[in-house]
């Protein structure tokens, strides 16, 4: 009897287990995917569906976001049908759910500005992923051509399969079995058979590197679902569809916007930022017409991306390394990774959009070199040139130095407004022509449609007779390079001095170059270390706090950080900035080094010290950080020494070595002693008398790169944007993640132009803002307004009147991380209170108020104002 009594208990447990599992598992998966249901839909912007069949049903309800609509469609919550698509009415904040999609009969598409159509990919996909468990297509024929039996029929084959997805006689795989979707057949002799539905990875194909691939692959090679390009979670990124409309950033499909070896995508896995996608090569792999550069063999057209000649040495005769070789330099620019780039033999090529053809060299001490001896096919006409800094250039060139087509200025005005504080002259910003709206010292430039190079300079020369400024005679010191920080002289070889700013850059754990930590998140290094703009940076690391290049004995002080971004200097510059994945921690072994003052000069014969792990004349290098002592050599003497083969420009400086055994090469950095500052970058020509890139001459390039991202107490701020403010003034940076904010003041008056006698000073006007604090004290603030021509009367917004509010709108396409929106300067007045009223802000608005003092550090009293609804609408910020 005990067996009979126990049997119902076991059956009950078995039944409950099977009933609970289908509930528990989808619930757990739903919890995991709830925030990402929109990734399961294909979006068609400005589109809706109109039903022509009156029997088709529609369900509608007010919803705030498309994500909420998608969540209900996936779960079919409260819907009397299986949801296959929905439309989100952006104007009315309303969802319309459909049991049909654009492929259904009795339905047509219709254009509508306020609508966005989202269709469940499972119902429109004509291929399967994995075992095809999610397939919901309309194939109803088996592999051998037999028509499928309807799932709700028991003729000719009885079965127990049930489910809302088992509709009509469509092939399905309800239990995720091997072989893919199947069906019971209409042939009494054949009970069931699999259907011939291909894998998506077999249907999709690409040409070359897949840069022109526009297919619907939406998962990685390991099966991870891709993140939507128009989403910033779980991974923040710069590839915004509205910013780069030509890159095909549709939904969450795999793309290759940055020249990687093949298409990839960000993933929904928080621990896996991105992965490659499994897309095969097309059987007849050909390039699109738009991808083919003009091919030449005797000269280079543009930047030489189409050069297919056989020159195989760099400009000074050093032979090139074969592209398929990893000796003496390891790299990833191989024929396999860069298909269609003709990386044959060791010929000079430009596979990555550099400024001209180049190659890795066979000299172990010189990683890369440009093949600048190849002549240009065409020379710019005399009319296509600019004078001064190109501020008034009005030519029609619309290509960058890297051969990219410029994007339209009207598509980039919000970004331009974020980086300059005056209103650009829109009449000069015609179409996509190269211009210089921000008075860039290096000449005309333009925005591009390439996310890897958002903007770049244009290949336009100065007009004949408009000479480049020459270097000031070094015998007449003009501007000191020193700042407040002094570095002590080093006399030992090797050295263990406090040079915590020295960085070893590693590629796949091998040292390739040295660099200098100039900010917690930024490294300055040589352009020759990163010849390719399209570098996949995942294999690069920065080692800080080490004396031994291999890290031996430095384990406790060593910091290893990933590199996430490259920023190239203008054409002719030897500098590259590297952004770290996270800020370095400054301690006794890791430190930053100041950059020199802009335009400074170094007297001839000034003693300096050079640091690095590069070649020092030793046959077997021990990997220790070394120092060599050099002296500054005048330009004329340097030219004589190099037999006239080297002509220095204003961004280069020459140094001499008494002992040629200790000469710098590739990764050495100069420290000038004792009055002059570090950061002169080596570029090897002759080991005893190398030429260095004069960092001080390019300081204007370096400074604007620093944009505040994480405004917390102690964050370092660049002073690049307050160069016209008086020396005794502090600077406020007002930042907001909201759409707009307002500073209420008592009085607003107009001031006269600042420093008009100084030709180097931008034509800056200011608004004077007077505010009265609680103690009835009056404070004066200056709101900078920049105008194009000093002779024109200043034109203010009508709101800029006495007693009015000063407001500024934040561009919609600004990322969630804060950027500079408004700058005000004032005379220091410790203890002064500033009363600020926040209005027109959204719920949970985050507004930061930051004070920059003379050392460039934000006061620790700065606090973010969180939870706008829960806090008072007025705050007081005290200057310290």
C-alpha positions in Angstrom: 0.0 0.0 0.0 2.8 2.4 0.7 3.9 2.2 -2.9 0.4 3.1 -4.1 0.1 6.0 -1.7 3.6 7.4 -2.6 2.9 7.2 -6.4 0.4 10.1 -6.4 2.8 12.2 -4.3 5.7 11.6 -6.8 3.3 12.3 -9.7 2.2 15.5 -8.1 5.8 16.7 -7.5 6.6 15.8 -11.1 3.6 17.7 -12.4 4.3 20.7 -10.2 7.9 20.8 -11.2 6.9 20.9 -14.9 4.3 23.5 -14.3 6.7 25.7 -12.3 9.7 25.5 -14.5 8.1 27.1 -17.5 7.0 29.9 -15.2 10.2 30.4 -13.3 12.6 30.2 -16.2 10.8 32.8 -18.4 10.5 35.0 -15.4 14.2 34.9 -14.7 15.0 35.5 -18.4 12.4 38.3 -18.4 14.1 40.0 -15.4 17.4 39.8 -17.3 16.1 41.1 -20.6 13.4 43.4 -19.5 15.4 46.5 -20.2 16.4 45.3 -23.6 13.2 44.2 -25.3 13.6 46.9 -28.0 16.6 45.0 -29.3 14.3 42.3 -30.6 12.6 44.7 -33.0 13.5 46.1 -36.4 12.8 49.9 -36.5 11.5 51.8 -39.5 11.5 55.5 -38.7 8.6 57.8 -39.7 6.5 54.8 -40.8 3.2 53.3 -39.7 1.0 50.4 -40.9 -2.4 50.8 -42.3 -4.8 47.8 -42.3 -6.9 47.3 -45.5 -8.6 44.3 -44.0 -11.3 45.4 -41.5 -11.1 42.0 -39.7 -7.5 42.7 -38.5 -7.4 43.8 -34.9 -5.4 46.6 -33.3 -4.8 47.4 -29.6 -3.8 50.9 -28.5 -2.9 52.6 -25.2 -1.0 55.6 -24.0 2.7 54.8 -23.1 5.6 57.1 -22.5 8.3 55.3 -24.4 8.8 52.8 -27.2 10.6 50.5 -24.7 7.4 50.2 -22.8 5.5 49.3 -26.0 8.1 46.7 -26.8 8.0 45.1 -23.4 4.2 44.6 -23.6 4.4 43.3 -27.2 7.0 40.7 -26.2 5.0 39.6 -23.2 1.6 39.9 -24.9 0.3 41.3 -21.7 -3.3 42.4 -22.0 -3.4 41.7 -25.7 -6.0 39.5 -27.3 -3.6 38.3 -30.0 0.1 37.5 -30.6 1.9 40.8 -31.1 4.1 40.8 -34.2 4.7 44.6 -34.5 3.8 47.9 -32.9 3.9 51.6 -33.8 4.9 54.3 -31.3 3.1 57.6 -31.8 5.8 60.1 -30.6 3.5 63.1 -30.7 0.6 61.5 -28.7 2.8 59.1 -26.6 0.6 56.2 -27.7 1.3 52.6 -28.7 -0.5 50.6 -31.4 0.0 46.9 -31.2 -0.6 44.7 -34.3 -1.1 40.9 -34.8 0.4 41.5 -38.2 3.5 43.1 -39.8 4.5 44.8 -43.0 4.8 41.4 -44.8 1.2 40.4 -43.9 -1.6 40.5 -46.5 -4.2 43.3 -46.2 -1.6 45.7 -44.8 0.4 48.6 -46.3 3.1 50.9 -45.1 2.5 54.6 -44.9 4.8 57.6 -44.2 4.2 59.6 -41.0 6.6 62.0 -39.2 5.2 61.2 -35.8 5.3 57.4 -36.1 8.0 54.8 -35.7 7.3 51.2 -36.7 8.9 48.3 -34.8 8.6 44.8 -36.1 9.5 41.7 -34.2 12.5 40.3 -36.0 11.5 36.7 -35.3 8.4 37.1 -37.6 10.3 38.7 -40.5 13.6 36.9 -40.4 14.1 34.3 -43.2 16.9 32.4 -41.5 17.6 30.8 -38.1 20.0 31.4 -35.3 21.4 28.3 -33.6 18.7 25.6 -33.4 16.0 28.0 -34.6 13.9 27.9 -31.4 12.9 31.5 -31.9 12.0 31.2 -35.6 8.5 32.5 -36.3 8.7 32.8 -40.1 6.2 31.5 -42.7 8.1 28.6 -44.4 5.6 25.7 -44.6 7.4 23.2 -46.8 9.8 20.5 -45.6 13.3 19.8 -46.8 12.1 17.3 -49.4 9.3 19.5 -50.5 6.3 18.0 -48.6 3.7 20.5 -47.4 3.4 20.8 -43.7 0.4 19.6 -41.6 -1.4 22.4 -39.7 -0.5 22.3 -36.0 -4.2 22.4 -34.9 -5.0 19.3 -37.0 -4.7 15.7 -36.1 -4.8 14.5 -39.7 -2.9 12.6 -41.0 -0.8 12.6 -37.8 -2.0 12.8 -34.2 0.2 14.8 -31.8 0.2 16.6 -28.5 2.0 19.8 -29.4 0.3 23.0 -28.3 1.3 26.7 -28.1 0.5 30.2 -29.3 3.5 30.2 -31.7 2.3 26.9 -33.4 0.2 28.7 -36.0 -1.0 27.6 -39.4 1.4 25.0 -40.8 4.6 27.0 -40.4 7.8 25.2 -39.5 8.8 25.5 -35.9 11.1 24.0 -33.3 9.1 24.2 -30.1 11.4 22.2 -28.0 14.8 23.4 -29.4 15.8 20.1 -30.9 18.8 19.5 -33.0 18.3 19.9 -36.7 16.3 23.2 -36.6 12.6 23.9 -37.3 10.4 21.0 -38.5 6.8 20.1 -39.0 4.4 17.1 -39.2 3.9 16.5 -42.9 0.7 16.1 -45.0 2.1 12.8 -46.2 0.7 9.9 -44.2 3.9 7.9 -44.9 6.2 10.6 -43.4 5.3 11.7 -39.9 7.6 14.6 -39.6 10.6 16.2 -41.4 12.9 19.2 -40.9 12.5 22.3 -43.0 15.3 23.7 -45.2 15.8 27.0 -43.4 19.4 28.3 -43.6 21.5 29.6 -40.7 21.7 33.4 -40.7 25.5 33.2 -40.6 25.3 31.3 -43.9 22.9 33.7 -45.6 24.9 36.8 -44.7 28.1 37.6 -46.5 30.5 40.5 -46.8 33.2 41.9 -49.0 36.7 43.0 -48.0 36.6 44.0 -44.3 32.8 44.4 -44.3 33.0 48.2 -44.1 30.1 48.3 -46.6 28.1 45.5 -45.0 24.5 46.5 -44.3 22.9 43.2 -43.6 20.7 42.3 -40.5 23.1 40.1 -38.5 22.3 41.1 -34.9 24.4 38.7 -32.8 28.1 38.0 -32.3 30.1 35.0 -33.2 29.6 33.6 -29.7 25.8 34.1 -29.8 25.6 37.3 -27.8 22.8 39.7 -28.8 24.0 43.0 -30.1 23.3 46.3 -28.4 21.3 48.9 -30.4 23.4 51.6 -31.9 20.9 54.2 -30.7 21.2 53.0 -27.1 23.9 53.8 -24.5 23.4 50.9 -22.2 25.0 48.7 -21.1 27.9 50.2 -23.0 28.4 53.9 -23.7 29.8 54.7 -27.2 30.4 57.4 -29.7 28.8 55.8 -32.8 25.5 57.7 -32.8 23.2 57.0 -35.8 22.2 60.7 -36.1 25.8 61.8 -36.2 26.9 59.2 -38.8 23.9 58.6 -41.1 26.1 56.9 -43.7 27.4 54.1 -41.5 24.2 52.1 -41.5 23.7 52.1 -37.7 20.3 50.4 -38.0 18.8 48.8 -35.0 21.5 46.5 -33.4 23.0 45.1 -36.6 26.7 44.3 -36.9 28.7 47.0 -38.6 32.3 48.0 -39.2 32.5 51.8 -38.9 36.1 52.0 -37.7 38.1 49.8 -40.1 38.4 46.7 -37.9 39.2 43.4 -39.6 35.5 42.6 -39.8 32.0 43.7 -38.7 31.3 43.8 -34.9 28.9 45.2 -32.4 28.5 46.1 -28.8 26.8 43.4 -26.8 24.1 43.3 -24.1 26.5 41.5 -21.8 27.8 44.1 -19.3 31.1 42.2 -19.0 31.7 42.0 -22.8 31.8 45.5 -24.4 32.0 44.2 -28.0 32.7 41.2 -30.1 33.1 40.3 -33.8 30.2 38.9 -35.8 30.4 35.6 -37.8 29.8 36.8 -41.3 31.3 34.8 -44.2 33.0 36.3 -47.2 30.9 36.5 -50.3 31.7 34.0 -53.0 32.5 36.7 -55.5 34.1 39.3 -53.2 34.2 42.6 -55.0 34.3 46.1 -53.6 31.5 48.6 -54.1 32.3 51.5 -56.5 32.1 53.9 -53.5 34.8 51.9 -51.7 37.4 51.8 -54.6 40.0 54.6 -54.4 41.6 55.9 -57.6 44.4 53.5 -58.2 47.8 54.8 -59.2 51.3 53.2 -59.6 53.7 56.1 -60.3 52.3 58.8 -58.0 49.8 59.2 -55.2 46.4 60.7 -55.5 45.1 62.4 -52.4 46.4 60.5 -49.4 47.6 57.6 -51.5 45.0 55.0 -50.4 44.9 53.8 -54.0 48.6 53.6 -54.5 49.5 50.2 -56.0 53.1 50.8 -57.0 56.2 48.8 -56.0 58.3 51.3 -54.0 59.4 49.4 -50.9 61.6 51.8 -48.9 60.7 54.7 -46.7 61.9 58.3 -47.5 65.4 57.7 -46.2 66.0 54.4 -48.0 65.4 52.0 -45.1 63.7 48.9 -46.6 60.1 48.0 -45.6 59.1 45.0 -43.6 56.8 42.5 -45.4 53.2 43.0 -44.4 52.7 39.3 -43.6 55.8 39.3 -41.4 55.9 40.0 -37.6 59.6 40.6 -37.5 61.2 42.9 -36.4 57.9 44.6 -35.6 54.7 42.9 -34.4 51.4 44.4 -35.8 47.9 43.5 -36.9 47.9 45.3 -40.2 48.2 42.1 -42.2 46.8 41.0 -45.6 44.2 38.8 -43.7 43.0 41.7 -41.6 43.0 44.4 -44.3 41.6 42.7 -47.3 41.3 44.6 -50.6 44.1 46.9 -49.5 46.7 45.1 -51.7 49.2 44.4 -48.9 51.5 42.5 -51.1 55.2 42.0 -50.5 56.7 45.0 -48.6 55.3 47.7 -50.9 54.4 51.1 -49.4 50.6 51.3 -48.8 48.0 53.3 -47.0 45.5 50.7 -45.7 44.2 52.8 -42.8 43.6 56.4 -44.1 46.9 57.8 -42.9 48.2 61.0 -44.4 50.3 59.1 -47.0 51.6 55.6 -47.9 53.8 54.1 -45.2 55.2 50.8 -44.0 56.8 49.0 -41.0 60.6 49.2 -41.4 63.2 46.4 -41.3 65.2 48.5 -38.7 64.3 47.2 -35.2 64.8 50.7 -33.8 62.4 52.4 -36.3 58.9 50.9 -36.2 57.3 52.8 -39.1 58.2 55.3 -41.7 56.3 57.3 -44.4 57.1 56.8 -48.1 57.1 60.6 -48.7 59.5 60.2 -51.7 56.5 59.1 -53.8 55.5 62.1 -55.9 52.0 63.6 -55.8 49.9 63.1 -58.9 48.4 66.6 -58.7 49.5 69.8 -57.0 47.0 72.2 -55.5 46.3 75.1 -57.8 47.3 78.6 -56.7 43.7 79.5 -56.1 43.2 76.7 -53.6 45.3 78.1 -50.8 44.8 80.1 -47.7 46.4 83.1 -45.9 47.1 83.5 -42.3 45.3 80.7 -40.4 42.7 80.2 -43.1 40.0 82.0 -41.2 38.8 83.7 -44.4 39.3 80.7 -46.8 36.3 80.4 -49.0 37.4 77.7 -51.5 35.3 74.7 -52.4 37.6 71.8 -51.3 35.5 69.3 -49.3 38.0 66.5 -48.6 40.2 66.0 -45.6 43.9 65.2 -45.6 43.0 61.5 -45.0 40.7 61.5 -48.1 37.4 61.6 -46.2 34.5 63.5 -47.6 33.5 66.4 -45.4 30.0 66.3 -43.8 27.6 69.2 -44.0 28.2 72.0 -41.5 24.5 72.3 -40.7 24.5 68.7 -39.4 27.3 69.6 -37.0 26.4 73.1 -35.7 25.4 71.8 -32.2 28.8 70.2 -31.8 30.6 73.3 -33.1 28.6 75.5 -30.6 29.8 73.2 -27.8 33.4 73.8 -28.6 33.5 77.5 -29.3 31.9 80.3 -27.3 31.1 82.7 -30.1 28.4 82.5 -32.7 30.1 81.2 -36.0 29.3 83.1 -39.2 26.8 80.7 -40.8 27.1 82.6 -44.1 30.7 81.2 -44.4 29.8 77.7 -43.5 28.6 76.7 -47.0 27.7 73.1 -47.7 30.6 70.8 -46.6 33.5 73.0 -47.7 36.6 73.2 -45.6 36.5 76.2 -43.3 38.2 77.5 -40.1 35.3 78.8 -37.9 37.3 78.4 -34.6 40.5 80.2 -35.7 42.5 77.0 -35.6 46.1 77.8 -35.8 46.7 74.8 -38.2 44.3 76.0 -40.9 40.9 74.9 -42.5 39.2 71.7 -41.4 35.8 70.1 -41.5 33.7 67.4 -39.8 33.6 64.0 -41.4 31.1 61.1 -41.5 33.7 58.8 -40.0 33.2 58.0 -36.3 36.9 57.1 -36.0 38.0 60.6 -37.3 35.1 62.9 -36.4 37.0 65.9 -37.8 40.2 66.5 -39.6 42.3 69.1 -41.4 42.1 69.7 -45.1 45.1 69.3 -47.5 45.3 73.0 -48.4 48.6 74.9 -48.6 49.4 78.4 -47.6 49.3 80.9 -50.5 52.6 81.8 -52.1 54.1 84.8 -50.3 52.2 84.0 -47.1 55.0 82.3 -45.2 54.8 80.1 -42.2 56.2 81.8 -39.1 59.8 81.0 -38.6 61.5 79.9 -35.4 62.7 82.7 -33.2 66.5 82.9 -33.0 67.4 80.6 -30.1 70.1 83.1 -29.0 67.3 85.5 -27.9 65.2 83.8 -25.2 61.6 85.0 -25.5 59.1 82.9 -23.6 60.2 80.6 -20.7 59.1 77.0 -21.2 59.1 76.4 -17.4 56.0 76.3 -15.3 55.7 76.1 -11.5 56.9 72.5 -11.4 60.7 72.0 -11.5 62.4 68.7 -12.3 65.8 67.9 -10.9 68.8 67.0 -13.1 69.7 63.4 -13.5 73.3 62.3 -13.9 73.1 58.5 -13.6 72.9 55.9 -16.3 70.8 53.9 -15.8 68.5 56.0 -13.6 66.0 55.5 -10.8 65.0 59.1 -10.5 61.4 60.3 -9.9 60.3 60.1 -13.6 56.9 58.6 -12.8 55.5 60.3 -15.9 57.4 57.8 -18.1 55.1 55.2 -19.7 55.9 52.0 -21.5 53.4 51.3 -24.2 52.8 47.6 -24.9 51.4 45.7 -27.8 50.5 42.1 -26.8 52.8 42.4 -23.8 55.7 43.6 -25.9 57.2 47.1 -25.4 56.9 49.1 -28.6 57.3 52.8 -27.5 57.6 55.2 -24.6 55.2 58.0 -23.7 54.6 60.7 -21.1 51.7 60.9 -18.7 50.5 64.5 -19.1 47.1 64.1 -17.4 45.7 61.3 -15.3 43.8 60.0 -18.4 46.1 61.1 -21.2 49.5 60.0 -22.6 51.6 61.9 -25.1 53.6 59.8 -27.5 55.1 59.7 -31.0 53.1 59.4 -34.1 55.4 56.7 -35.5 54.3 54.4 -32.6 50.7 54.4 -34.0 50.9 54.9 -37.8 47.4 53.6 -38.3 44.3 55.6 -37.4 42.1 52.5 -37.5 43.9 50.7 -34.7 42.1 48.0 -32.8 43.3 49.1 -29.4 42.2 46.0 -27.4 45.8 44.6 -27.5 47.5 47.8 -26.3 48.4 48.6 -22.7 50.1 51.4 -20.8 52.5 50.4 -18.0 53.1 53.1 -15.5 55.3 53.3 -12.4 58.0 50.9 -13.8 61.8 51.1 -14.1 62.2 47.8 -15.8 60.4 47.6 -19.2 59.5 44.0 -18.3 58.1 45.0 -14.9 60.6 43.0 -12.9 60.7 44.2 -9.4 58.0 46.8 -10.0 55.0 44.7 -9.2 53.9 46.7 -6.2 54.1 50.1 -7.9 53.1 49.1 -11.5 49.8 50.2 -12.9 48.5 48.6 -16.1 45.8 50.5 -18.0 44.1 49.9 -21.4 44.2 52.4 -24.2 40.7 53.4 -25.6 41.3 56.3 -28.0 43.9 57.9 -30.3 44.0 61.6 -31.1 46.3 62.6 -34.0 48.0 65.9 -34.4 47.6 68.0 -37.5 49.4 67.2 -40.7 53.2 67.3 -40.1 52.8 66.8 -36.4 54.8 64.0 -34.7 52.4 63.8 -31.8 49.7 61.4 -30.8 47.5 61.6 -27.7 46.3 58.3 -26.1 43.3 58.2 -23.8 43.3 55.7 -21.0 40.4 53.5 -20.1 40.5 55.0 -16.6 42.5 57.7 -14.8 45.9 56.7 -13.5 46.4 56.8 -9.7 49.0 59.4 -8.9 51.4 58.3 -6.1 55.1 58.2 -5.3 55.8 56.2 -8.5 53.3 57.6 -11.0 53.0 61.3 -11.7 52.1 63.7 -14.5 54.5 66.2 -16.0 53.6 69.7 -17.1 53.6 70.7 -20.7 55.7 73.7 -21.7 54.3 77.1 -22.3 53.0 77.8 -25.8 55.6 79.4 -28.0 58.5 79.1 -25.7 62.1 78.9 -27.0 65.2 77.2 -25.6 68.6 78.9 -25.8 71.3 77.1 -27.7 73.6 74.8 -25.6 71.0 74.3 -22.9 71.7 71.0 -21.2 68.9 68.4 -21.2 68.3 64.8 -20.3 66.6 62.2 -22.3 64.8 59.2 -20.8 63.6 56.0 -22.4 63.9 52.2 -22.9 65.1 52.6 -26.5 68.4 51.9 -28.2 71.4 53.1 -26.2 74.3 51.4 -27.9 74.2 48.3 -25.8 74.2 45.0 -27.7 72.0 43.2 -25.1 69.6 45.7 -23.6 68.8 45.0 -20.0 65.3 46.6 -20.2 66.1 49.3 -17.6 65.0 52.9 -17.9 67.9 54.9 -19.2 69.0 58.5 -19.5 71.2 60.3 -22.0 72.5 63.9 -21.8 72.1 66.2 -24.7 72.5 69.9 -25.5 70.3 72.1 -27.6 71.8 72.8 -31.0 70.9 75.9 -33.1 68.9 75.4 -36.3 71.7 76.5 -38.6 74.3 74.3 -37.0 71.9 71.4 -37.1 71.2 71.8 -40.8 75.0 71.9 -41.5 75.5 68.7 -39.5 72.8 66.9 -41.5 74.4 68.3 -44.7 71.3 70.3 -45.6 69.1 67.2 -45.7 67.0 68.3 -42.7 65.0 71.6 -42.6 63.5 72.4 -39.2 60.1 74.0 -38.9 58.6 75.8 -35.9 57.6 72.6 -34.2 61.0 70.9 -34.3 64.2 71.4 -32.3 67.6 69.8 -32.7 69.8 68.3 -29.9 73.4 67.1 -29.9 75.2 64.4 -28.1 78.9 64.4 -27.2 79.0 60.6 -27.0 77.1 58.9 -29.8 76.8 55.7 -27.7 74.0 57.3 -25.7 71.7 58.7 -28.3 67.9 58.6 -28.2 65.7 56.7 -30.6 62.0 55.9 -30.9 60.7 56.3 -27.3 62.9 58.8 -25.5 61.6 62.0 -23.8 63.5 65.2 -23.1 63.8 66.9 -19.7 65.3 70.3 -19.9 67.3 71.5 -16.9 66.9 73.3 -14.7 64.7 76.2 -16.0 63.0 74.4 -18.9 60.2 72.0 -19.0 59.8 68.4 -20.3 58.1 67.0 -23.3 60.2 67.2 -26.5 59.5 64.1 -28.5 62.3 62.2 -30.3 62.1 61.5 -34.0 65.3 59.6 -35.0 67.3 60.8 -38.0 70.9 60.4 -36.9 71.5 58.9 -33.5 74.1 61.4 -32.4 72.1 64.5 -33.4 68.4 63.7 -33.3 65.6 66.1 -34.2 62.8 66.4 -31.6 59.2 67.5 -32.0 58.9 70.8 -30.1 55.9 70.1 -27.9 55.6 73.7 -26.9 54.8 74.7 -30.5 51.9 72.3 -30.5 50.4 73.0 -27.1 47.4 74.6 -28.7 46.6 71.2 -30.3 47.0 69.4 -27.0 45.0 71.6 -24.6 41.6 71.5 -26.4 41.5 67.7 -26.3 40.8 67.7 -22.5 37.1 67.9 -22.0 35.7 67.3 -18.5 33.8 64.1 -18.3 33.4 63.4 -14.7 33.1 66.6 -12.8 34.0 65.5 -9.2 35.9 67.4 -6.6 39.6 67.4 -7.4 39.1 66.9 -11.2 41.7 68.6 -13.3 40.3 71.1 -15.8 42.0 72.4 -18.9 42.5 76.2 -19.1 42.3 76.1 -22.9 39.0 78.0 -23.0 39.9 80.9 -20.7 43.0 82.2 -22.4 41.6 85.7 -22.7 40.5 86.1 -19.0 42.6 88.3 -16.8 45.3 86.5 -14.9 43.7 87.2 -11.5 40.4 85.8 -12.5 38.7 82.5 -11.6 36.6 80.7 -14.0 33.2 79.0 -13.4 32.2 76.0 -15.5 28.5 75.5 -15.5 27.5 72.0 -16.7 24.2 70.3 -17.0 22.7 67.1 -18.1 19.3 68.7 -18.5 17.8 70.5 -21.6 18.3 74.0 -20.2 19.0 76.0 -17.1 18.8 79.7 -16.2 21.0 82.0 -14.1 18.8 84.7 -12.7 20.6 88.0 -12.1 19.7 91.5 -11.1 21.5 93.6 -13.7 23.0 92.8 -17.1 25.0 95.5 -18.9 27.2 95.5 -22.0 31.0 95.9 -21.7 33.5 97.2 -24.3 35.6 94.7 -26.3 38.6 93.1 -24.4 42.2 93.7 -25.4 41.6 94.9 -28.9 45.1 96.1 -29.2 46.4 92.5 -29.0 46.3 91.0 -32.5 46.6 87.5 -31.1 43.5 87.9 -28.9 40.2 86.6 -30.3 37.7 89.4 -30.7 36.0 88.9 -27.3 33.1 90.9 -25.9 31.5 90.3 -22.6 28.2 90.8 -20.7 28.6 92.2 -17.2 26.3 90.5 -14.8 25.7 92.0 -11.3 24.3 89.8 -8.6 23.4 90.9 -5.0 24.0 88.3 -2.3 22.2 87.9 1.1 24.4 90.5 2.8 23.5 93.1 0.1 27.0 92.9 -1.4 27.3 93.3 -5.2 29.4 90.9 -7.3 30.3 91.3 -10.9 30.5 88.5 -13.4 31.5 88.4 -17.1 29.7 86.3 -19.6 31.9 86.0 -22.7 30.4 86.6 -26.1 32.5 86.1 -29.2 31.9 87.8 -32.5 33.5 87.5 -35.9 34.4 91.1 -36.7 35.3 93.7 -34.1 34.0 96.5 -36.4 30.5 95.1 -36.4 28.2 96.1 -33.5 27.6 93.3 -31.0 24.2 91.7 -31.4 22.7 90.1 -28.3 19.8 87.9 -27.9 16.7 89.9 -26.8 16.8 88.1 -23.5 20.1 89.9 -22.7 18.6 93.0 -21.3 18.7 94.6 -17.9 17.0 92.4 -15.3 16.5 89.5 -17.7 17.6 85.9 -17.4 20.7 84.5 -19.0 19.8 81.1 -20.4 21.6 78.5 -22.5 20.1 75.4 -24.1 22.0 72.1 -24.1 22.1 70.4 -27.6 20.1 67.3 -27.7 22.9 65.1 -29.1 25.3 65.9 -26.3 26.1 62.6 -24.4 25.0 62.1 -20.9 28.4 62.9 -19.6 28.7 66.7 -19.0 30.5 69.1 -21.2 31.3 72.8 -21.0 28.2 74.8 -21.9 28.8 78.2 -20.3 31.9 80.1 -19.0 31.9 83.1 -16.6 34.9 84.8 -15.2 35.1 87.0 -12.0 37.7 88.7 -9.8 38.4 86.5 -6.8 36.4 87.2 -3.7 36.7 84.4 -1.2 33.5 83.7 0.8 31.3 85.4 -1.8 27.9 83.7 -2.3 26.4 83.2 -5.7 22.6 82.7 -5.7 21.5 80.6 -8.6 17.9 79.8 -9.5 17.3 76.6 -11.6 14.3 76.6 -13.8 12.8 74.6 -16.7 14.7 71.5 -15.6 13.4 68.0 -15.9 12.9 65.5 -13.0 16.1 64.3 -11.4 18.1 67.1 -13.1 21.8 67.0 -12.4 23.5 70.4 -12.5 27.2 70.8 -11.6 28.7 74.1 -10.4 32.5 74.0 -10.6 35.1 76.7 -9.6 38.5 76.5 -11.3 41.2 78.3 -9.3 44.6 79.2 -10.6 46.0 75.7 -10.2 43.2 74.3 -12.3 41.7 72.2 -9.5 38.0 72.3 -8.7 37.2 73.3 -5.1 36.2 70.5 -2.9 33.0 72.4 -2.0 31.6 71.7 -5.4 28.6 69.5 -5.2 26.1 68.1 -7.8 22.5 69.1 -7.3 20.6 65.9 -7.5 16.9 65.0 -7.5 15.5 68.4 -8.6 11.9 67.6 -7.5 12.9 66.7 -4.0 15.2 69.7 -3.4 14.5 73.4 -3.0 14.6 75.3 -6.3 17.3 77.7 -5.1 20.8 76.8 -4.0 23.8 78.9 -2.8 27.4 78.2 -3.9 30.2 79.6 -1.8 33.5 80.4 -3.3 36.5 79.1 -1.4 
